Amino acid sequence: MNRLKLFSASLILLAFYLIALSYLAVAVPADAAVPIHWNAQGVIDNYTSKSNALIFAFAMNIGLFLLMYLMPYFSPKYKQQAGRFDQVLPGITFMLLLFLSLLNIYGLSYPLGADRLPLNPVLVLIGLMLLLLGNMLPKVPRNFFVGIRTPWTISDEDNWYKTHRLGGLLFVIGGILLAMKGILSLSPTLQTLSTWIVMSMLLLPLPYSFLLYLKRKK
């Protein structure tokens, strides 16, 4: 029961999300093509049927919640730092569920006129999600399921801490750039350049953790 209280905000969010899905299940035409994937430029590159989109939207969020909520039962490191996990995991769960819910609702609303918005909601939402995630990353204890998981971060506490401090900063900066990209009208060249910059920033913690490993090994 105490653990359910920690995740009460996520449970309330899921309840409203299921209500929204129920409404969209009725409102969206049966033969509608629903976008299910966007490329790095924020452009739709794959569609699916209404029924598949609803199943995907339901399964993704329920699966994510169960993964986070049940982590004490399958994570070897959870019990070692249960207090720290219980401080950060409910907030991360709520944040991820919120943005995934908004992304799924936007995709299902696309046939109803969401395509006429004056900005790119996908880039804005993912950018804001990265920004908030960047603030939470340095607080995540070392584990096998959440965070920047490389062989070198998982095997060394100091490597995990330093990599997540850098990763948190880069996620914040990359998130801001991505959200701005979704709002501003950029030329194709700037669109491509900004995409590569953001992707490079998000991937930089991986080689950084390896360099820390080499430095410690010496």
Secondary structure, DSSP 8 states (H G I E B T S, - for coil): -HHHHHTHHHHHHHHHHHHHHHHHHHHS-TT-EEEEEE-TTS-EEEEEEHHHHHHHHHHHHHHHHHHHHTHHHH-TTTGGGHHHHHHHHHHHHHHHHHHHHHHHHHHHHGGGTGGG-SS-HHHHHHHHHHHHHHHHGGG--S-SSSS---HHHHT-HHHHHHHHHHHHHHHHHHHHHHHHHHHS---HHHHHHHHHHHHHHHHTHHHHHHHHHHHHH-
